[in-house]
Amino acid sequence: MNVHADMELGDTRTVAEALAKSKKADLATQMSDEKANHNRSERASRMAEIEDLQTPNNLPFAPLHIKDPREYFDSQQANALKALGDTAVGTKTINCNVSTAQAYGFLRKSISEMKVTGLSDPVIESEVARKVLIGLSQQLSSTKYNLGKNPQESILDRLPKKTKEELLHFWISIQELLKHFWSSYPVTTTYLNTKVSRLKDAMADIYPKLQGIKESAQSDFRHQVSLLVQPMVQALDAAFTHYDADLQKRSMRS
């Protein structure tokens, strides 16, 4: 009986020791896997960084407030209406309780006066009206040129392959430069100041290249190329305007 009991006790102890060793091995394997995953994540993070565009870790943080551009136009419209209501220049007080015949007679008289004297306060500036008419004429001529062609085909698809590839290349380059340019504001450190200056120089080099594409385009496609280049130039102009204004503001502070 004692021998049998000793054998059972020994078997139980062996099983317990085997289970303990198995749990320790599983725990060690799990910790090793977690450490390997952590090291792998760190290596991937380091490989994904672009050293030239990375900022020091001790830079002060400034929140970026991007407002809805529609708010600007809404506010400008409200200001225009308020200014129109505040001024009495060029207005006449009339009795609104008039008959149809009286209203028609007053309208004819007002039109006759405009023909003779002209508008003292035109609705729109002559230069702005001229630009709008030129743009509208160009759009109508472009529509006439493309009449009967595939409506799903974009202007870019109708250009020669070389011109199309050059425009796409510069558009992607401009987008990337502007992304890093605008994300660098406000300029609070020497590093950001150097970065913005380098980006400005890179964007300045694109102007003559865009002009070269316009001038080298075939006469049949020159207008279409101008339409595609115009928003690129406007985006660059906006960045340079902001750069000059911010540089002047920082110079006044110092």
Summary of the structure (lengths in Angstrom):
residues: 254
radius of gyration: 36.1
end to end distance: 98.8
largest distance: 134.1
contacts: 507
relative contact order: 0.06
helix: 75%
strand: 0%
